[in-house]
Structures are given as structure tokens and as C-alpha cells.
């Protein structure tokens, strides 16, 4: 490691082994090293503050001097560490590496937030810290740590957005919130693909009842007020009234109903034993080369299954206007907009995080949990690179199909 003497590290480890000292755990080598490093840093800080080294005669009659130390236990990445914090006579010394009243190093806060984002409850995080690090941390402290993200969440939720996006995906996940009584409430999610091909989650909103187009209109209006003046295509789940809401905010947007949602809705009307056959019969409809061909294939489906499941036929007829737009585009665009799969992976992470909670005491707690899950989606950045590469062919097709409309996003 750059800046660290590898031979010195090897000597320390060897000496610890020879003395029967464990590397980790209570009193282990890492805890002792952490204690020494912190105390050395604190000693350096008070030297800078006073202007002279410990024992230096230059400090005599300087007006301020060292005044012993006081013991303090801080929670670190290697467990609780007791350190000695130096003091000065007039009490003006304010340590920076371990501030006054600070009981945890920042790495511990990051760890707690990361565990919370992965779906662990406050009780599970408390047990984890006790088991792995021997640290007693209250549930209230853990909740206080995760509450730090709320300020960042508010800033993120109100940030300015790009003027145009090639595609915006809209969907909602339902969580249980206790508001007098426990009830399912929708968390609305808007995910966009930028003109550079990156994924951008535009925001999260907690609804006050069942998923509805009226609330979606408020969400879309907020996005427009934050700078989104145009969207080439908007992919959604076929909710009644939603296409009209989209058209009111972005008149030029092409509204595309998710084929996967249509298929799932179809299965709700059919017996489980017929799902595979219905899926096979509908595939020629949504893979047809043209709308005319799709209509012909749907007529065949109606003849074969309309008598047994007329509700499925009616479902597709009502959704037809928003189902067919993608058939007018090249295969590169069809592949990425025929479903909300781009947002489903995000929803899956959110569901894992909220499932462990059972239900939330209020709307703010639910939004905090979902926000943490969203922010932890791609810790290494590899997902972002894969996403960009996957979207390059589609973006080239978008440039041709929507000539000139994406240029505003590249200024």
C-alpha cells in the first residue's frame, strides 16, 4: 500500500503472533494500532494548537499549556477503542479527528447506513455490531445515524433535472405504513435514461392511497418544474388515466404500456394451468413486425381463447392504443421499451429492503428506507458501466427516430 512501510507492517503482525495476540477482537492488534494512531493524531493536534511540543521549554509562560488527558471510548470499524484525549489549561483545544462528544468514527456511521440499506432492521444492526465488534449501540442511536440521510434525501429530491430524457419509466411499489391502522401505500418511482445512456432515478414519492393517475399527474408536474421539458417515450404499467396525465405534461411524449404488465394482468383472468399456453399464444402479438401483423395475430388469439377468457381479450383491446407504439420503431428501441424491466431491478431491491421491516410507523420512515435502498444500488459503479453499454445501440436509434429532440440534453 502506497505510503505504508510493508516491512514494518509485517514485523508488527509477526510480533503479535509471537506474543499470542489476535489480529482482531477485543484487545487485538488492530484495536491497539487504532488506539495508537488516534492518540498520536490527537497529540499532533494539540501541539499545533499550543505551538510547541510536549516538554518543550518554549511553552513556559506561553499563556496556555497541556493539562493531562481524559479517557474516552469511541466506536471504530474494529470495535470499541478507549483512547486518551489531551486537554489544555484554558479549555480552548477542540480536537478534529475525534471531536468533543463524538462517540463514533465516520466509518461506523457509513457501516450502519449500508446495513440499513440492505434491509436490516435497527434490532438486527444492533445485534450485528454486538456480535462482530462487541459494541453496545442502542436502537435509538442507530435510528439517529440513519436519520442523517434525510437532509441529503431532501436535497436529492429537489435537485434540478435534465431538460430532456430519451425514456422515462414510471412504476410504484407498495409498502405497509401504520397510520392509525396498517395499510398498503404506494411509493411512486420515476427512473430515466439520460442522453449519455446512464440511469437516473428522478425521485421518490409516497402516495396517500391506492396508485392513481391523479397523483401521477402531480409527480409529472413536479418533474417538469424541476427542469424536464421533454421526454421522447414514457413507459408505464397501463394505469387508467395515466396516458392522459403524461400527455398533459409532455404533449410530444410517446406513451408505451409495459408488455410484461399486460401479460401479468392477463394471467389474473386465467387458470394457472393455462398460463403457459396463453403466454405462447400472445407472444406473436407483441413480437409482430408491424401493427397490422400484431392485429392479425391478436385476432388469432381471440379466436382461440376469447370464448374461454373474454376478459383477457377486453384487457388488450382497451390497452391497444398504448401497447402498439413501440412496434413502429427499430428493434434496438423495441427491446428496451417493451417492458419496465429497467425499473424492475430497482423495485426488487426496494422490496427486499422493505420486506424485513414488516411495516413502517409513518411515511417518512418508509421513504427513508426506500431512499437508502436506491442509493446503495451500484456501490462499485460496474452496474452503471454495463447499463451505459447496453443502452448505446438504443440511443443511436433514438437520435434517428426523434431527430433533434435529444440535442437539448447534450448542451
PyMOL commands that set and color helices and strands:
alter all, ss='L'
color gray80, all
select helices_A, chain A and resi 6-18+29-50+57-59+106-117+122-133+139-147+149-157+213-225+242-249+259-268+272-286+291-305+310-323+325-328+331-337+341-355+363-375+382-401+407-410
alter helices_A, ss='H'
color red, helices_A
select strands_A, chain A and resi 66-76+79-88+164-178+182-193+199-206+230-236+254-257
alter strands_A, ss='S'
color yellow, strands_A
deselect
rebuild
show_as cartoon
